[in-house]
Amino acid sequence: MNLYIDESGNTGSDYLSDDQPLFVIGIHWMGEDDFNTLKNEVFAQYKADEIKFKNLKRRNDKRKMLGVISFLEKRKDRFCVYIVHKKSVLIEKFVLDCIEPVFWRDGIDLSEKGGILAYANMLNMLLQSEMGNHWYNAFLSKYNTFIRTKDNETLSDLESHCATAVKNSRDMLIPFIAYPSLALCEINTDSYRPDVYQALIIGLLVHIRNYFGVDTFNIVYDQINSVKEHDLKGLVSQLEKIENEVTVSSICKIIPGIEIEGVNHGDSKKIVLIQLADLIAGITNYSLLPINQNSDISEAYQNMLDDRNLIHKICSKAVTPEELGTEMSSGLISQFINMHGIE
């Protein structure tokens, strides 16, 4: 099965862009007949070489946007999107870079059984409630700067900010903020990537296998900034090596038998179905931006979408195994939840 991928809202390692708070990957497995139908019904008078969502956005062409949504509503069995709230990704990445190494040093594997996500959700609540939104946003901004510049000056700035917590809060927060300096060696390696979008494609493929019954993938993509071709090939090929069913959560299982036929870069000017992936990613991002939440476009898009068409990554209040659908790692996080009665 040919799958066509494009993205919207990629700001690289800048997770705190005010204009682009969301990152979206759009993927579909439609054919050229579908694209021709879209072109004839919605873009009959369109003169540009390519049908790109940025052109609709620039012209504020709501009629064509609604036409795209209507087109997708009839084909909900052949597309899917992954929506990422970048601020949520940033706190999760902080846990991976600066918290997980501390737990590992103490013999606790925080990456197992939902621990990373649970910890990120907990910090998202804890730091805002204890220190306030201004302190929390400055904390995220300084960490974001640190992973982009990778130098001791920005590390010192981050650690100094952590030290500004009032004494009672600081004593409580230290085990959970941990020590960012421990991550400096890893962050300075050539293999370190300040963005985390690659793994989302794995999640999309697993989701498509589970909810749409597609198990053979030939991936075609335009110049996607979040991946490099050799990286993507190596990443998705790991799915072929899985021999036993892996339970990620109560709603996500990786089932053996996935086949990757190919991962190929394509020119969207020549492969029109990549243009369709661009439209899917673009209309999704546009519809869900806070500034557009009450618009006709947003309402039509959200009414069109089924649960199976959507995966999302956003911080929530879920910090228990039951809420996450996982068994959580043991250690300080469980002790903290029990001590403070987080709900």
C-alpha positions as CSV (number, residue, x, y, z in Angstrom):
1,M,0.0,0.0,0.0
2,N,1.4,3.4,-1.0
3,L,1.3,5.9,1.9
4,Y,1.9,9.6,1.2
5,I,3.2,11.8,4.0
6,D,3.6,15.5,4.6
7,E,3.8,17.8,7.6
8,S,2.7,21.2,8.8
9,G,3.9,23.5,11.6
10,N,7.5,22.3,11.9
11,T,9.6,24.8,13.7
12,G,12.5,22.4,14.3
13,S,13.8,22.5,17.9
14,D,11.8,25.7,18.6
15,Y,8.9,24.2,20.6
16,L,7.6,27.5,21.9
17,S,6.6,29.3,18.7
18,D,3.6,31.5,19.4
19,D,2.5,31.4,15.8
20,Q,2.9,27.6,15.4
21,P,2.0,25.8,18.7
22,L,1.1,22.6,16.8
23,F,3.0,20.2,14.7
24,V,1.0,17.9,12.4
25,I,1.9,14.9,10.2
26,G,-0.7,14.0,7.6
27,I,-0.7,10.6,5.9
28,H,-3.1,9.0,3.4
29,W,-3.4,6.0,1.1
30,M,-5.7,7.4,-1.6
31,G,-5.2,7.2,-5.3
32,E,-5.0,9.6,-8.3
33,D,-8.7,9.1,-9.0
34,D,-9.4,10.7,-5.6
35,F,-7.0,13.6,-6.3
36,N,-8.7,14.2,-9.7
37,T,-12.1,14.2,-8.0
38,L,-10.8,16.8,-5.5
39,K,-9.3,18.9,-8.3
40,N,-12.5,18.8,-10.4
41,E,-14.8,19.5,-7.5
42,V,-12.8,22.1,-5.4
43,F,-9.9,23.3,-7.5
44,A,-11.4,23.5,-11.0
45,Q,-10.3,27.1,-11.5
46,Y,-7.0,26.8,-9.6
47,K,-4.1,28.1,-11.7
48,A,-1.0,27.3,-9.5
49,D,1.4,24.6,-10.4
50,E,0.7,22.8,-7.1
51,I,-2.2,22.6,-4.8
52,K,-0.7,23.6,-1.4
53,F,-2.5,24.6,1.7
54,K,-0.3,27.6,2.3
55,N,-1.9,29.2,-0.8
56,L,-5.4,28.6,0.6
57,K,-4.3,30.1,3.9
58,R,-2.7,33.1,2.3
59,R,-5.8,33.9,0.3
60,N,-8.1,33.0,3.2
61,D,-10.1,30.8,0.8
62,K,-12.6,29.4,3.2
63,R,-14.8,28.0,0.4
64,K,-12.0,25.8,-0.8
65,M,-11.0,24.8,2.8
66,L,-14.6,23.6,3.4
67,G,-14.4,21.8,0.1
68,V,-11.3,19.9,1.2
69,I,-13.0,19.0,4.5
70,S,-16.1,17.7,2.6
71,F,-13.8,15.7,0.4
72,L,-12.1,14.1,3.4
73,E,-15.4,13.3,5.1
74,K,-16.2,10.9,2.3
75,R,-12.8,9.2,2.6
76,K,-12.3,8.8,6.4
77,D,-11.2,5.2,5.8
78,R,-8.0,6.4,4.0
79,F,-6.3,9.1,6.0
80,C,-4.9,9.8,9.5
81,V,-3.2,12.7,11.3
82,Y,-0.8,12.9,14.2
83,I,-1.2,16.2,16.1
84,V,1.4,17.3,18.6
85,H,1.2,20.2,21.1
86,K,4.8,21.3,21.0
87,K,4.8,22.6,24.6
88,S,3.8,19.1,25.8
89,V,6.6,17.6,23.7
90,L,9.1,19.9,25.3
91,I,8.3,18.9,28.9
92,E,8.4,15.2,27.8
93,K,11.7,15.8,26.2
94,F,13.0,17.4,29.4
95,V,12.1,14.2,31.3
96,L,14.0,12.1,28.7
97,D,17.1,14.4,28.7
98,C,17.4,15.5,32.3
99,I,15.2,13.3,34.5
100,E,15.5,9.8,33.1
101,P,19.4,9.7,33.4
102,V,19.0,10.5,37.2
103,F,16.6,7.6,37.6
104,W,18.8,5.3,35.6
105,R,21.8,6.1,37.8
106,D,19.7,4.9,40.7
107,G,18.7,1.7,39.0
108,I,15.2,2.8,37.8
109,D,14.3,2.5,34.2
110,L,11.8,5.4,33.8
111,S,11.2,4.7,30.1
112,E,9.4,1.4,30.8
113,K,5.6,1.1,31.1
114,G,4.5,4.7,30.6
115,G,6.8,6.3,33.1
116,I,8.1,9.1,30.8
117,L,4.6,10.2,29.9
118,A,3.3,10.0,33.4
119,Y,6.3,12.1,34.7
120,A,5.8,14.7,32.0
121,N,2.1,15.0,32.8
122,M,2.9,15.3,36.5
123,L,5.6,18.1,35.9
124,N,3.2,20.0,33.7
125,M,0.7,20.2,36.6
126,L,3.2,20.4,39.5
127,L,5.5,23.2,38.2
128,Q,2.6,25.4,37.1
129,S,0.6,25.0,40.3
130,E,3.7,25.4,42.6
131,M,5.6,28.1,40.7
132,G,3.0,29.7,38.5
133,N,2.7,30.0,34.7
134,H,5.3,32.8,34.4
135,W,8.0,30.7,36.1
136,Y,7.0,27.5,34.2
137,N,7.0,29.2,30.8
138,A,10.4,30.7,31.6
139,F,11.6,27.3,32.6
140,L,10.5,25.7,29.3
141,S,12.0,28.6,27.4
142,K,15.4,28.3,29.0
143,Y,15.4,24.5,28.5
144,N,14.4,25.0,24.9
145,T,17.3,27.5,24.4
146,F,19.7,25.0,26.1
147,I,19.0,22.1,23.7
148,R,19.3,24.4,20.7
149,T,22.6,26.1,21.7
150,K,24.1,23.2,23.7
151,D,26.5,25.3,25.7
152,N,27.4,25.8,29.4
153,E,26.1,29.4,29.5
154,T,22.5,28.4,28.6
155,L,22.8,25.4,31.0
156,S,23.9,27.7,33.8
157,D,20.9,30.0,33.0
158,L,18.5,27.0,33.2
159,E,19.9,25.8,36.5
160,S,19.9,29.3,38.0
161,H,16.3,29.6,37.1
162,C,15.5,26.3,38.8
163,A,17.3,27.7,41.9
164,T,14.9,30.6,42.0
165,A,12.1,28.4,43.4
166,V,11.2,29.4,46.9
167,K,12.9,27.2,49.5
168,N,9.9,25.1,50.4
169,S,9.1,24.5,46.8
170,R,12.7,24.0,45.8
171,D,13.2,21.2,48.4
172,M,10.1,19.5,47.1
173,L,10.9,20.1,43.4
174,I,14.6,19.1,43.3
175,P,14.0,15.3,42.9
176,F,11.6,16.1,40.0
177,I,13.5,18.8,38.2
178,A,16.7,16.7,38.7
179,Y,20.0,18.0,37.4
180,P,20.1,19.2,33.8
181,S,23.9,19.2,33.8
182,L,23.9,15.4,33.7
183,A,22.3,15.6,30.2
184,L,25.0,17.9,28.8
185,C,27.3,15.1,27.6
186,E,24.5,13.4,25.7
187,I,23.1,16.6,24.3
188,N,26.6,17.5,22.9
189,T,27.0,14.2,21.0
190,D,26.7,14.3,17.2
191,S,23.8,11.8,17.3
192,Y,21.6,14.0,19.6
193,R,18.6,15.4,17.9
194,P,16.8,18.4,19.6
195,D,13.5,17.5,17.8
196,V,11.5,14.3,18.5
197,Y,9.2,14.2,15.5
198,Q,10.7,11.1,13.8
199,A,9.1,8.6,16.2
200,L,5.7,10.0,15.5
201,I,5.7,8.2,12.1
202,I,6.2,4.9,13.9
203,G,3.1,5.7,16.0
204,L,1.1,6.6,12.8
205,L,2.1,3.3,11.1
206,V,1.1,1.2,14.1
207,H,-2.2,3.1,14.4
208,I,-3.0,2.6,10.8
209,R,-2.2,-1.1,11.1
210,N,-4.5,-1.5,14.2
211,Y,-7.4,0.7,13.1
212,F,-7.4,0.4,9.3
213,G,-6.0,-3.0,8.7
214,V,-3.1,-1.9,6.5
215,D,0.1,-3.9,7.2
216,T,2.2,-3.3,4.1
217,F,3.7,0.2,3.6
218,N,5.4,1.9,0.8
219,I,6.1,5.3,2.1
220,V,6.4,8.3,-0.2
221,Y,7.2,11.8,1.1
222,D,8.2,15.2,0.0
223,Q,11.0,17.1,1.7
224,I,9.9,16.6,5.3
225,N,12.0,18.7,7.6
226,S,11.5,16.4,10.6
227,V,13.2,13.4,9.0
228,K,16.0,12.5,6.7
229,E,15.5,9.7,4.3
230,H,18.2,7.3,5.7
231,D,16.9,8.1,9.3
232,L,13.3,7.3,8.3
233,K,14.3,4.1,6.6
234,G,16.2,2.8,9.6
235,L,13.5,3.9,11.9
236,V,10.5,2.2,10.3
237,S,12.5,-0.9,9.5
238,Q,12.5,-1.6,13.2
239,L,8.8,-2.5,12.9
240,E,9.7,-5.5,10.7
241,K,11.9,-7.0,13.4
242,I,9.1,-7.3,15.9
243,E,8.3,-11.0,16.3
244,N,5.9,-10.9,19.3
245,E,3.0,-8.7,20.2
246,V,4.0,-5.6,22.2
247,T,1.5,-3.9,24.4
248,V,2.2,-0.2,24.7
249,S,-1.0,0.7,26.5
250,S,-4.6,-0.5,26.7
251,I,-5.4,1.1,23.4
252,C,-2.1,0.5,21.5
253,K,-0.5,-2.8,20.6
254,I,2.3,-3.4,18.1
255,I,1.4,-6.5,16.2
256,P,4.0,-8.5,14.3
257,G,3.8,-8.8,10.5
258,I,4.3,-5.2,9.4
259,E,6.1,-5.1,6.1
260,I,8.0,-2.0,4.8
261,E,8.2,-2.2,1.0
262,G,10.0,1.1,0.6
263,V,10.7,4.6,1.9
264,N,11.2,7.0,-0.9
265,H,11.5,10.8,-1.4
266,G,9.2,12.2,-4.1
267,D,8.8,15.6,-5.8
268,S,5.3,17.0,-5.0
269,K,5.2,18.7,-8.4
270,K,5.4,15.3,-10.1
271,I,3.6,13.2,-7.5
272,V,0.2,14.9,-6.9
273,L,-0.7,12.6,-4.0
274,I,2.0,14.3,-1.9
275,Q,0.1,17.5,-2.5
276,L,-3.0,15.8,-1.0
277,A,-0.9,14.9,2.1
278,D,0.1,18.6,2.4
279,L,-3.6,19.6,2.3
280,I,-4.5,17.1,5.0
281,A,-1.7,18.3,7.3
282,G,-2.3,21.9,6.6
283,I,-6.1,21.9,7.1
284,T,-5.7,20.0,10.3
285,N,-3.2,22.5,11.7
286,Y,-5.2,25.5,10.7
287,S,-8.5,24.1,12.0
288,L,-7.1,23.4,15.5
289,L,-5.1,26.5,16.1
290,P,-6.5,28.4,19.1
291,I,-7.1,31.5,17.0
292,N,-9.4,29.5,14.7
293,Q,-11.2,27.5,17.4
294,N,-14.6,29.1,16.9
295,S,-14.5,29.4,13.1
296,D,-16.7,27.6,10.6
297,I,-13.6,25.8,9.3
298,S,-12.7,24.4,12.8
299,E,-16.2,23.3,13.5
300,A,-16.6,21.6,10.2
301,Y,-13.2,19.8,10.5
302,Q,-13.8,18.6,14.0
303,N,-17.3,17.4,13.2
304,M,-15.8,15.5,10.2
305,L,-13.1,13.7,12.1
306,D,-13.5,10.2,13.7
307,D,-11.4,9.0,16.6
308,R,-9.5,6.6,14.3
309,N,-8.4,9.5,12.1
310,L,-6.5,11.1,14.9
311,I,-3.6,10.5,17.3
312,H,-2.4,13.3,19.5
313,K,0.3,14.1,22.0
314,I,-0.6,16.6,24.6
315,C,-0.1,16.8,28.4
316,S,-3.1,15.7,30.5
317,K,-3.9,15.0,34.1
318,A,-3.3,11.3,33.5
319,V,-0.5,10.2,35.9
320,T,-1.8,6.8,37.1
321,P,-1.5,3.4,35.4
322,E,-5.3,3.2,35.1
323,E,-5.5,6.6,33.4
324,L,-2.6,5.9,31.1
325,G,-3.6,2.4,30.3
326,T,-0.1,1.3,31.4
327,E,1.7,-0.1,34.3
328,M,4.0,2.7,35.5
329,S,7.6,2.5,36.5
330,S,8.3,2.3,40.2
331,G,10.4,4.9,42.1
332,L,10.1,8.5,43.1
333,I,7.2,9.3,40.8
334,S,4.9,6.7,42.5
335,Q,6.0,7.9,45.9
336,F,5.3,11.5,45.0
337,I,1.8,10.6,43.7
338,N,1.0,8.7,46.9
339,M,2.4,11.5,49.1
340,H,0.7,14.4,47.5
341,G,-2.5,12.7,46.4
342,I,-2.3,13.9,42.8
343,E,-5.5,13.2,40.9
